[in-house]
Amino acid sequence: MEKAKKIHTRKSQGFKIIVIAVILLAAVQAWVLFSNYKEIITKIPEDLFISPKSFPVSELTVDSPYKPPDDTGDGEVAVETATTEQPNLENTVETMEAVEEDTEETTIESVDEFVLSDVQKKIVIRLMELLEEDIEYGYKVFPETGYPSENIWISTDVISVVLKDVGYDLMELIYEDMQNHKEDYPLDIKNRKSPIKYIDFRDVFFQEKFLKRNALEMEKEYTLENKDIQWQPGDIVFFQFYPDNPYQDLGGFISSRTNDQGVPLVIMISKEFGRVSEVDKLLEYTIVGHYRYPNPY
């Protein structure tokens, strides 16, 4: 009995020793960890997000009409500042619209602008000279020259003489075209089948038919939209007065000058004016033909 008691006492002591050893080991580990603990702080390098290349401010700034309010520290003042910035945005929109309008006007002006060709300039110069010459209205036949050898002209003489003086002989050109295309010319008006060189180029209906076939045909109605491109100095126009009488038609040139409203004047001769005149008749007479000769294309 006593022996068993001693064995039990030894086991109990052994268990206590193990427990104390474990406690001591834990204490030693805790002391080691505490004694070796160091606070480690990781710092980000200051130049981590700095570009090696300096960019201009314009490339890093957003193009916006918004401007941040001043840092006043007062909420009400900040709100007021933000409110006062709104008109700036409206002004920006208005400015953009104004720029668009100016751009549109500039574009329109650039489209309307044109430069006269050398032939057009020569025609205009010759027309200005005719206004100073003593030429009377009247009809005579000139079998030898075809063109009037005296200062007695009809409306088609203004056209044919001016074009001849700038290098285009309508007497020869119309006669040749009539011979090659008789079916296109109203020879029945003359009750004949063959052209006559020294006469036909002066008839208004033959002259207009030639231009319709060989010139650049333009619009017959004058409007503000087409006034500069469609109606240029040196253009040829034909007017109709009696639809059943083609002999009464008249021809003339668009002048380089205009009336007070910007409508081009017409340089022509007729019984009404008595001499080569620059008249304001473009919108009064009925236009049946409008051509640019020689054809620029």
C-alpha positions in Angstrom: 0.0 0.0 0.0 2.8 2.3 0.9 4.6 1.4 -2.3 1.6 2.3 -4.4 1.4 5.6 -2.7 5.0 6.4 -3.5 4.4 5.6 -7.2 1.3 7.9 -7.3 3.3 10.7 -5.7 6.1 10.4 -8.3 3.7 10.5 -11.2 2.0 13.6 -9.8 5.4 15.3 -9.4 6.4 14.3 -12.9 3.2 15.9 -14.3 3.8 19.1 -12.4 7.4 19.3 -13.7 6.1 18.9 -17.3 3.5 21.6 -16.8 6.1 24.0 -15.3 8.5 23.2 -18.1 5.9 24.1 -20.7 5.1 27.3 -18.9 8.7 28.2 -18.7 9.2 27.4 -22.4 6.3 29.6 -23.4 7.6 32.4 -21.2 11.0 32.1 -22.8 9.5 32.2 -26.3 7.4 35.3 -25.4 10.4 37.0 -24.0 12.5 36.3 -27.1 9.7 37.6 -29.5 9.2 40.8 -27.4 12.9 41.5 -27.1 13.5 41.1 -30.9 10.3 43.1 -32.0 11.1 46.1 -34.3 8.5 48.5 -35.9 9.1 48.5 -39.7 7.7 51.5 -41.7 7.7 51.3 -45.5 8.1 54.7 -47.2 7.1 55.3 -50.8 9.9 57.1 -52.8 9.0 60.7 -53.4 10.0 60.5 -57.1 7.9 57.4 -57.8 5.3 59.3 -59.8 7.5 62.0 -61.2 7.9 61.8 -64.9 11.5 62.0 -66.2 10.2 64.4 -68.9 8.6 67.7 -68.1 5.3 68.3 -70.0 3.9 71.7 -70.8 1.0 72.8 -68.7 -1.3 72.9 -71.7 -1.0 69.1 -72.2 -1.9 68.4 -68.6 -4.8 70.9 -68.3 -8.4 70.0 -69.4 -9.8 72.7 -71.7 -12.9 73.5 -69.7 -14.8 76.8 -69.0 -15.1 75.8 -65.4 -12.9 77.6 -62.8 -12.6 76.3 -59.2 -13.8 78.8 -56.6 -11.3 80.4 -54.2 -10.5 78.6 -51.0 -12.3 81.0 -48.7 -13.3 78.5 -46.1 -16.8 79.8 -46.3 -19.4 77.4 -47.7 -21.8 80.2 -48.7 -19.1 82.2 -50.5 -18.0 79.0 -52.4 -21.6 78.5 -53.6 -21.9 82.1 -54.7 -18.6 81.8 -56.6 -19.8 78.7 -58.3 -23.0 80.4 -59.3 -21.2 83.4 -60.7 -19.2 81.1 -62.9 -22.4 80.0 -64.8 -22.5 83.2 -67.1 -19.0 82.4 -68.2 -20.2 79.1 -69.5 -23.0 80.8 -71.3 -20.6 83.4 -72.7 -18.4 80.6 -73.9 -21.3 79.0 -75.8 -22.3 82.4 -77.2 -18.7 82.9 -78.3 -18.6 79.5 -80.0 -21.9 80.3 -81.8 -20.5 83.7 -82.9 -17.4 82.0 -84.2 -19.5 79.5 -86.2 -21.5 82.3 -87.7 -18.4 84.2 -88.6 -16.9 81.0 -90.1 -20.1 80.4 -92.1 -20.2 84.0 -93.4 -16.5 83.8 -94.3 -17.1 80.5 -96.2 -20.1 82.0 -98.1 -18.0 85.1 -99.0 -15.2 82.9 -100.2 -17.6 80.9 -102.3 -19.2 84.0 -103.8 -15.9 85.5 -104.8 -14.8 84.9 -108.4 -12.0 86.0 -110.6 -12.7 87.2 -114.2 -10.9 85.3 -116.9 -8.7 87.2 -119.4 -11.4 86.9 -122.0 -14.0 88.3 -119.6 -11.8 91.2 -118.8 -11.2 92.0 -122.5 -15.0 91.9 -123.1 -15.6 94.3 -120.2 -12.9 96.7 -121.4 -14.3 96.7 -125.0 -17.8 97.3 -123.7 -16.7 100.3 -121.7 -15.1 101.7 -124.9 -18.4 101.2 -126.9 -20.3 103.3 -124.3 -18.1 106.2 -125.3 -18.5 105.7 -129.1 -21.1 107.5 -131.2 -23.1 104.4 -132.4 -26.8 104.8 -133.4 -29.5 102.2 -133.5 -30.5 101.0 -137.0 -30.4 98.1 -139.4 -28.4 98.0 -142.6 -27.0 95.0 -144.5 -23.2 94.9 -145.2 -22.6 92.3 -147.9 -18.9 92.9 -148.2 -17.9 92.9 -144.5 -20.9 91.3 -142.8 -20.0 93.3 -139.7 -21.3 96.9 -139.7 -18.9 99.2 -141.4 -20.8 102.3 -140.2 -21.9 103.4 -136.8 -25.4 102.0 -137.3 -26.0 98.8 -135.3 -28.6 96.5 -134.0 -28.5 94.6 -130.6 -26.7 91.5 -132.0 -24.0 93.7 -133.5 -22.9 94.7 -130.0 -22.4 91.0 -129.3 -20.7 90.0 -132.5 -18.4 93.0 -132.8 -17.2 92.7 -129.1 -16.5 89.0 -129.5 -14.7 89.6 -132.8 -12.5 92.2 -131.1 -11.5 89.7 -128.4 -10.7 86.9 -130.9 -14.0 85.1 -131.8 -15.4 85.7 -135.3 -19.1 84.9 -134.9 -19.7 85.4 -138.7 -17.3 82.5 -139.5 -18.2 80.4 -136.5 -22.0 80.6 -136.9 -21.9 80.0 -140.6 -19.7 76.9 -140.2 -21.9 75.6 -137.4 -25.1 76.2 -139.4 -23.7 74.4 -142.4 -22.8 71.3 -140.3 -26.0 71.4 -138.2 -28.7 72.9 -140.4 -31.4 70.8 -138.6 -30.6 72.6 -135.3 -31.2 76.1 -136.7 -34.6 77.6 -137.4 -34.0 78.3 -141.1 -37.7 78.0 -141.7 -38.1 81.5 -140.2 -36.2 82.8 -143.2 -38.0 80.4 -145.6 -34.8 79.0 -146.9 -32.7 75.8 -146.4 -29.1 77.2 -146.6 -27.3 79.8 -144.4 -26.0 83.1 -145.7 -22.8 84.1 -144.0 -23.0 87.9 -144.0 -26.6 88.0 -142.8 -27.4 85.1 -140.4 -24.9 85.7 -137.7 -26.6 89.1 -137.0 -30.1 87.5 -136.6 -30.9 87.2 -132.9 -32.5 83.7 -133.2 -29.5 82.3 -135.1 -27.0 83.9 -132.7 -28.9 82.6 -129.7 -29.0 79.1 -131.2 -25.3 79.1 -131.8 -24.6 80.1 -128.2 -27.0 77.5 -126.9 -25.0 74.9 -128.8 -21.5 76.1 -128.0 -21.5 78.4 -125.0 -22.0 77.6 -121.3 -25.7 78.0 -120.6 -26.4 79.8 -117.3 -29.6 80.3 -115.2 -32.2 82.6 -116.6 -33.6 83.8 -113.3 -31.7 86.3 -111.3 -31.7 85.7 -107.5 -29.6 86.9 -104.6 -28.3 83.4 -104.1 -26.8 83.1 -107.6 -26.0 86.7 -108.3 -22.2 86.4 -108.2 -21.5 83.0 -109.6 -24.2 82.8 -112.3 -24.2 86.5 -113.3 -20.8 87.7 -114.2 -19.6 90.6 -116.3 -19.3 89.7 -120.0 -22.2 87.2 -119.9 -24.5 87.4 -122.8 -28.3 87.7 -122.3 -31.3 87.6 -124.7 -34.6 89.3 -123.9 -38.0 88.4 -125.4 -40.8 90.9 -126.0 -43.2 89.2 -128.3 -43.2 85.4 -128.2 -44.8 85.2 -131.7 -42.2 87.5 -133.3 -38.6 86.3 -132.7 -37.3 89.3 -134.7 -38.2 91.5 -131.8 -35.8 89.7 -129.3 -32.8 91.7 -128.1 -29.4 90.8 -126.9 -26.8 92.4 -124.7 -24.0 91.9 -122.2 -23.9 91.9 -118.4 -22.0 94.9 -117.2 -19.4 95.0 -114.5 -21.5 97.7 -112.7 -24.7 97.3 -110.8 -27.6 99.4 -109.5 -28.1 100.5 -105.9 -29.5 97.1 -105.0 -26.5 95.2 -106.5 -28.4 94.0 -109.6 -26.1 94.0 -112.7 -26.7 96.5 -115.4 -27.0 95.5 -119.1 -25.0 97.0 -121.9 -27.1 96.9 -125.2 -28.5 99.0 -128.0 -32.2 99.2 -129.0 -34.7 101.5 -130.6 -35.8 102.6 -127.1 -32.3 103.8 -126.1 -31.1 104.9 -129.6 -27.4 104.1 -128.8 -25.2 101.7 -126.9 -26.3 102.2 -123.3 -25.8 100.8 -119.9 -29.3 100.2 -118.6 -31.1 98.8 -115.5 -33.3 96.3 -117.3 -32.2 92.8 -116.1 -35.3 92.3 -113.8 -37.7 94.2 -116.0 -37.3 92.4 -119.3 -38.1 88.7 -119.9 -34.9 86.7 -120.1 -35.0 83.8 -122.6 -31.2 83.1 -122.9 -28.1 83.6 -120.7 -24.7 82.3 -121.9 -21.0 82.6 -121.1 -18.8 82.5 -124.2 -16.3 81.2 -124.8 -17.3 78.2 -122.7 -14.8 78.2 -119.8 -15.0 74.4 -119.7 
